[in-house]
Amino acid sequence: QVRLVESGGGLVQPGGSLRLSCEASILFPLPYIVGWFRQAPGEERDLVGTFNSAGNTDYGDFVKGRFTVFDDRETSMAYLQMNSLKPEDTAVYYCYLKIFTNSTTVEYWGQGTQVTVSS
């Protein structure tokens, strides 16, 4: 069973920065997509950003250049660097890994880490 463990969440003031980390229990098998989603209370889970093994990224519209997703495949780590944080960024952030086999795709999720942006 693949495990994803997030860390780095917490309380930060508006305008501040935070880096989330995600450690996977396996080496990311090629090809893959790794990234982050978030969910605020009463809302759906939304895409924050993903990075794939081809080096391409995809971000939610609300990111607007403030966040960066990147990984280190050799250490099975994924990261989310968040800058210029706003109160509306408050949510639980989930690490996500999608791997592709010959016949199917498999998705994994972490347990989530809380990010609160408040003064």
N, C-alpha and C positions, 0 to 999 in steps of 0.2 A: 504494500500500500504506500503510495506516494504521499508525503507530508510536506506542507508548505507552512512555514512559521514566520509570521510578521513580527517586526519590532520597530521601535522608533516613534510610535504615536505619543500623543500627550497634549498638553495645553500650550498654546502659543498666542502671542498678541497679534492683532491685525497688522499686516505689513511684514511680519516675520517669516522665517524659513524653517523648514523641517525636512529631514530625510528619513524616509521609511525604507526598511530593509526586509527582504524576504529570502529565507534560506530553504532550499528544497532538499529533500532526502535522497534525491537522485541527480546524477549528471543530466542536464537537459539533453534529451536525445534529439538528434537532427532529423527532420526539421521541427521547429517548435515556435510557439508564440508565448511570450511571458509578459505579464503586465499587471495593471491595477484597475479595480473598479471601486466605486464607493456607493454607500447607501445612507441617506439621512432618514430620520424617523418619519414614517408615514409615506415615504417615497420609494420609487423603484431603484434597483441597482443600476448605476450608470457607468459607462466607460470613462475612465480617467485617461489611460494611455497604455499602449502595448508596444512591444519591440519584438520583431521576429528574427529568426536565424539568418535571414537574408540582409538584415541591417535596416529594415524599414520600420518606421514608427507610425502610430495612429493615435490621435488624441481627441478627447471630447471637445466640443465647441467652446465650452466654458474655460478651457485651459488658457487659451490665448497667449501662448508663449511663456506662461509662468511656471509650468511643470516640465520635468524631463524624466523619461523612463530610460533606464539602461541596465545592462546586466554584465555579469562576469561568469561566463559559462564554466571556466576552469574551477571556480569555487561554488558553483551552483547557487549563485546569489543574483537577486534582482533588486533594483532600487527605484525609488521614486523621490526625486528632488523637487521640493515644492517651495517656491518663492512668492513673495507678495501675497501672502495668504489673506483671505477675506473671511468674515464670519460665516458667509454662505458656503465655505469649504468645510464647515463642520460636518463630520460624517464618520461612519465606520469604513475604513479602507481595507479592501480585500486583495490579496495577492492571487494571481490567476496563472495557470500553466495549461497550455493546450499542446498535446503531442499527436503526431500523425503516424499511424501504422499502415500496413499494406491495405487493410480492409476497413479501417474505421479511424475516428478521432476520439481522444479521451481528454476530458477537462478535469482539472483539479483546482480546488479553492482552499485558501487558508482560512483560519478562524476569524480573522479580522483584527484590526487595531484601531482604537478610537483616536480621532484627531478633533480637537476642539480649538476653535479660533475665537478668542474673546479677550477683551481688555479687563 
